[in-house]
């Protein structure tokens, strides 16, 4: 059975043009589908051309290749809608992986303290 993504972890920001989504502890093959679905729904709720999705990774310990792929697909959908994806609180390992794969320029990055 595939673990379900806790939709109650998606939180609306005070700004109408921004949504915050808390990523699961392990962004992996098992969690990617539900995570991507929730992110897609949030992007659809944001205004096209001005929306911003913040993915809070402060509680995420591991990201595998499937999780990285999910982030890329979320970013692709946002780009098609002229929206921004911000990764908040990414650990050093994920930041290094983004730089290594040259994906760091696709996302806004906010530090752990942000």
C-alpha positions, 0 to 999 in steps of 0.5 A: 500500500502506498503511503498517503501524503498528509494533505493537512500539511498544506497551509495557505499563506497570509498572502493570496498569491502564495501557498506553503506546502510542507514536504514529507520526511522522506521525499521518495518513490513512495511519497512522490505521487501524492506530494506532486498531486498536492503541489499541483492542486496548490499551483492551480489555486494560485493566480497564473503569472503571479503565484508562488509555491513555497515547499517547506523542506525543513522537516525533510530528511531524505530526497531520492531521485524520484523525489528530485524528479517530483520537484522538477515536475512541480517546477515545470508546471509552475513555469508553464503557469508563470509561477515561482517555486521556492524551496525553504529550509533545504538541507545541505545535502539537497542543496548540493544535489541541486547544484550538482545536477544544475537544478539550483537555478530553477528554484528560489532557495530560502535558508533554514532560518527563513 
